[in-house]
């Protein structure tokens, strides 16, 4: 009888332990938040995901899902998933040009309340504006970027201030007077035009983002610079197929004296060609009109929360953590990605990584955005198709062609 009682007690205890274990296991399941973002190579993003997960003390776990390096391929994958209502996407590394499209399609959720205040705190104006559409915040500005002018200090005493001055100076240098720029038919060519246009005082669309602008004089200025560069002896013969990486490699070869490109070229030159890096200077992107500062169209990513996330509140918390000062600082230190928080440009660690921090900060303060329209992809395609190759640009003719192509893009009438 005693043995039977003991057996019952043992079974009861085991049953209780099993029951307790099952309920604890179920209660301790941590919500998984998938962060879709480009495959950042330095490890700064994966470190942010891990540390924000740890800081949540079991509230959530962020898993980084890498997207391709190419922006068009990133968008293609995300649009396909979001249009299908994919609940596997929680946080999106959203290119600054996608905000209007994703918000208009209701694929992302607005930032409100406390997390919105976190996302806005201390941000530079242009990156914050890039995350805003129709007066509503749709993302936390995380990283930004703009091009600078890079030049050889052993060949040029003072950086040229305008495009005309730079082209003239390059032509006088002979074989080494090459200017590296992005001329392939892709987004980089669109950015080149928009930045020249803004520097001349113009814009593609009006402030509403629904009607074409392209004022005659600024547009002619921008197109004239592009045509003059492409038909100059200072243009690289591969200009029509050049992107950011090709121009970086060409500059590192030592055969060019000028380059317009993003800040990633600085650590690359230090690592790949230190003998050239010691002779690299930097300055603001050249102006179109003498005495009028250049204005460059920024890049970067904002962190958005998918409208189909199963854990939206946690996703907002995690995104706010990832975009915080600490992780922006680390993205700058490890990945060379410029921060969107203004005070970080005075941070000693960031300034060590970016000795050009003051020039970059100044550029970002005056930066502009690419057109904020849900139809931006079509607008960009229209611009790059009309203006490629740059050597064939006829400013008077192409003002008309641009207006026609962009009008058709805004009316969703097709581009062919």
Secondary structure, DSSP 8 states (H G I E B T S, - for coil): -HHHHHHHHHHHHHHHHHHHHHHHHHHT---EEEEEEE--TTSHHHHHHHHHHHHTTTS-EEEEEEE-SSHHHHHHHHHHHHHTT-TT--EEEEETTSHHHHHHTT-B----HHHHHHHHTTB-HHHHHHTEETTEE-SEEEEEE--EEEEETTT-SS--SBHHHHHHHHHHTGGG-EEE---SSSHHHHHHHHHHHHHTT--SB-TTSSSB---HHHHHHHHHHHHHHHTSTTB-TTGGG--HHHHHHHHHTT-EEEEEE-THHHHHHHHH-HHHHTTEEEE---BSSTTS----B-EEEEEEEBTT-TTHHHHHHHHHHHTSHHHHHHHHHHH--EESBGGGGG-HHHHHH-TTHHHHHHHHHT-B-----TTHHHHHHHHHHHT-SGGG--HHHHHHHHHHHHHHHHTT----
